[in-house]
Amino acid sequence: MVTDRRLAELFDLSPAERILLVEEIWDSLAATPDQVPVTDAQRLELDHRLAARDRDPHAGADWETVKTRITKGS
């Protein structure tokens, strides 16, 4: 469990350092997807999004395009 002191230390990190930390945490979760619980509602939403992608695989943008757009502020 994260203590108040440890949480304060996390908030003392720069925004860039916190983003890197979040990415590392996310990667650790992605490495073991079977350990991440998914609700029925989330599963239905995922099924809906997969079906939409199957109907039009060219809709939307890949992660690199979105990430570039976000970092450039457009």
Contacts in CASP RR format, 6 or more apart in sequence:
PFRMAT RR
TARGET T0000
AUTHOR 0000-0000-0000
METHOD contacts of the structure
MODEL  1
MVTDRRLAELFDLSPAERILLVEEIWDSLAATPDQVPVTDAQRLELDHRL
AARDRDPHAGADWETVKTRITKGS
2 10 0 8 1.000
10 18 0 8 1.000
10 21 0 8 1.000
11 18 0 8 1.000
13 21 0 8 1.000
29 35 0 8 1.000
29 36 0 8 1.000
38 46 0 8 1.000
52 59 0 8 1.000
53 59 0 8 1.000
61 69 0 8 1.000
END
